[in-house]
């Protein structure tokens, strides 16, 4: 009988904001701004838990191509265009 691998080898499909921020190199505040602007996809899991569905690699690849998400492929992403939480 082959050995059982108890490690999860499936690719990650969801991230908490803190995990996603660390993977992309952004602050949590910036991640929540991106969520409010719908630049990254997420689902709510209760009132205080949010799971981000956009893979960090996909987001970063979009920056390289000139867009932050597939929702707005023709709009270039610029950090200065992000609205802060205070402006919303």
trRosetta pair geometry for C-beta under 8 A, 3 or more apart (Angstrom, degrees):
i j d omega theta_ij theta_ji phi_ij phi_ji
5 9 6.9 21 126 -29 137 120
10 13 7.6 -32 141 -22 111 104
12 15 6.8 62 149 -67 126 85
12 55 7.8 128 87 -117 89 94
13 53 7.1 -7 164 -138 73 73
14 43 7.9 -55 -124 38 125 105
14 51 4.2 -5 -170 180 123 117
14 52 6.7 140 -160 65 62 46
14 53 6.1 -27 -103 -92 75 60
15 19 4.5 -138 -165 90 95 114
15 20 4.0 118 118 -61 137 92
15 23 6.9 -80 -136 10 155 140
15 51 7.0 130 57 -163 33 65
15 52 4.6 -32 65 59 91 102
15 56 7.3 54 -29 -39 165 99
16 19 4.7 89 54 9 79 105
16 20 6.9 -156 86 -6 36 89
16 49 7.7 -62 -120 -157 97 82
16 50 7.5 107 -144 77 58 64
16 51 6.9 -46 -84 -109 50 59
16 52 7.4 93 -166 10 3 94
17 20 5.7 -59 -142 40 30 109
17 21 6.0 33 159 -24 66 108
17 28 5.6 78 137 -143 113 89
17 31 4.9 146 -162 117 95 139
17 32 6.5 24 -147 -63 147 80
17 35 7.4 -54 -104 -37 116 141
17 50 6.1 43 -40 76 106 109
17 52 6.4 112 -84 -31 54 120
18 21 5.7 -51 -144 34 28 113
18 22 6.5 28 155 -18 61 106
18 28 5.9 -16 -93 -93 66 116
19 22 5.9 -59 -154 36 29 110
19 23 6.3 27 152 -19 65 109
20 23 5.6 -56 -147 36 32 112
20 24 6.2 13 160 -4 67 111
20 31 5.9 125 93 -136 109 139
20 40 7.7 130 170 161 150 160
20 52 4.6 9 -59 50 157 153
20 56 6.0 -180 -151 -72 72 102
21 24 6.3 -68 -143 47 25 97
21 25 7.9 -127 168 47 54 7
21 26 5.0 -101 -147 78 76 77
21 27 6.2 -18 -163 154 130 12
21 28 5.0 -75 -51 -79 166 55
21 30 7.2 124 -127 63 106 92
21 31 4.5 -92 -77 -37 99 138
22 25 7.6 32 -173 -73 26 37
23 56 3.9 -120 123 -60 122 166
24 31 7.6 137 49 -89 134 103
24 56 4.8 -147 -65 -144 85 107
24 59 6.2 -27 -108 87 131 135
24 60 6.5 -170 -130 -60 86 102
26 30 4.3 -109 175 82 115 131
26 31 5.6 138 101 -53 122 83
26 34 7.8 45 129 -15 165 135
27 30 4.7 99 56 5 80 100
27 31 7.1 -139 98 -5 45 86
28 31 5.4 -53 -149 36 37 115
28 32 6.4 34 154 -17 68 103
29 32 5.9 -56 -151 38 30 107
29 33 6.5 34 148 -20 63 104
29 84 7.7 4 158 -148 116 81
29 85 6.5 -94 -162 -17 96 122
30 33 5.4 -51 -150 35 35 115
30 34 6.5 39 150 -20 66 101
30 82 6.6 10 -143 168 85 164
31 34 5.6 -51 -151 35 33 113
31 35 6.5 37 148 -20 64 103
31 40 7.6 -39 -158 38 74 148
31 52 7.6 -72 -174 -71 116 148
32 35 5.3 -46 -146 34 38 116
32 36 6.4 40 153 -20 66 101
32 85 6.8 16 103 -78 117 116
33 36 5.8 -52 -148 35 32 110
33 37 6.3 19 156 -7 65 111
33 82 5.2 70 134 -180 138 111
33 83 6.3 -174 -159 74 110 60
33 84 6.5 -56 -101 -123 136 31
33 85 6.3 -110 -80 -54 91 72
33 88 7.9 -168 -126 -35 78 131
34 37 5.9 -64 -144 47 29 103
34 39 4.3 -83 -161 60 82 116
34 40 5.0 41 138 6 115 107
34 68 7.5 -135 -138 166 110 136
34 82 7.1 -43 -69 -126 69 119
35 38 7.5 28 179 -76 32 35
35 39 7.7 -76 -57 44 21 77
35 40 6.1 -49 -84 63 60 96
35 42 5.6 -10 -131 10 109 142
35 50 6.8 35 -142 159 156 155
35 52 7.4 -102 -89 -97 109 101
36 83 7.7 -91 95 74 123 107
36 85 7.7 132 -5 -105 157 70
36 88 6.0 -35 158 -109 153 159
37 82 7.1 -122 -14 -136 155 70
37 83 6.6 142 -72 31 119 101
38 41 7.9 32 -162 -87 70 52
38 69 7.7 -128 134 66 64 165
38 71 6.3 -76 135 99 101 171
39 68 4.7 -21 -164 123 115 129
39 69 4.9 180 -170 -19 55 129
39 71 7.4 -141 -123 49 35 123
39 72 7.7 -53 -115 28 72 118
39 77 7.3 97 -150 -116 132 120
40 52 5.8 -1 142 -152 125 111
40 53 7.8 164 164 55 82 63
40 54 4.1 -120 -154 30 87 142
40 59 6.2 -11 -98 -94 110 128
40 68 7.9 -79 -54 152 75 100
40 69 6.4 -154 -77 -88 43 128
41 52 7.1 115 86 -164 53 61
41 53 4.4 -49 104 62 105 108
41 54 4.8 125 33 -43 81 92
41 69 7.7 138 -29 -148 81 131
42 50 5.2 23 166 176 137 103
42 51 6.1 161 -160 83 83 44
42 52 4.7 -43 -96 -103 100 52
42 53 6.0 177 -97 3 35 83
42 54 7.7 -58 -55 3 68 90
43 50 7.4 166 83 -156 36 63
43 51 5.3 -13 59 60 84 98
43 53 6.5 62 -10 -38 92 118
44 47 7.7 22 179 -102 120 20
44 49 7.2 115 -168 83 59 61
44 50 5.7 -36 -106 -103 59 73
44 51 7.9 171 -99 19 12 76
45 49 4.3 -52 75 100 93 113
45 50 7.0 169 20 -97 80 20
45 51 5.6 54 -16 -15 121 109
46 49 4.8 45 55 30 104 103
54 58 5.8 -125 -176 78 79 120
54 59 5.4 81 141 -58 119 103
54 69 6.9 -64 -118 -118 149 104
55 58 4.3 91 64 3 91 106
55 59 7.1 -159 93 -6 49 83
56 59 5.7 -55 -150 36 35 112
56 60 6.2 29 156 -15 69 108
57 60 5.8 -57 -145 41 31 108
57 61 6.1 34 154 -22 65 107
58 61 5.7 -52 -144 36 30 112
58 62 6.5 35 152 -23 61 104
59 62 5.7 -55 -155 31 30 115
59 63 6.9 34 147 -22 63 99
59 68 6.8 6 -157 -170 81 68
59 69 7.2 -16 -116 -83 76 74
60 63 5.5 -46 -154 27 39 114
60 64 6.8 40 149 -19 64 100
61 64 5.6 -51 -154 33 37 114
61 65 6.4 28 150 -12 67 108
62 65 5.7 -60 -145 44 34 106
62 66 8.0 -86 170 60 57 33
62 67 5.0 -72 -177 90 95 70
62 68 5.4 90 121 -153 126 15
62 69 6.0 42 -175 -69 168 25
62 70 7.3 -110 -104 -48 132 58
62 77 7.0 71 126 -9 98 140
63 66 7.8 65 -177 -60 27 13
63 67 7.8 -114 -83 74 28 27
63 68 6.3 33 -78 -100 73 63
63 77 5.6 -78 -111 66 74 133
66 76 4.7 -57 -178 -110 84 88
66 77 7.3 159 171 17 34 76
67 70 7.7 93 119 -85 131 28
67 72 6.1 -166 -159 100 113 70
67 73 4.8 -86 -51 -142 178 41
67 74 7.0 30 -89 -2 129 12
67 75 6.1 90 -125 67 93 57
67 76 6.4 -92 -81 -107 54 35
67 77 6.0 100 -164 -23 25 97
68 72 7.1 15 52 65 85 105
68 75 7.7 -41 20 95 91 95
68 77 3.4 108 -49 -86 100 137
69 72 6.0 57 67 32 87 78
69 73 7.9 -98 99 -68 45 58
70 73 5.9 2 -147 -62 45 100
72 75 4.1 -21 154 30 117 118
77 81 7.3 -138 -161 52 45 128
78 81 4.5 89 69 -5 90 107
79 82 6.0 -36 -169 3 45 114
83 87 4.4 -118 -171 81 97 128
83 88 5.8 112 127 -61 125 85
84 87 5.1 97 56 3 73 100
84 88 7.6 -136 98 -12 43 87
85 88 5.9 -53 -154 24 38 114
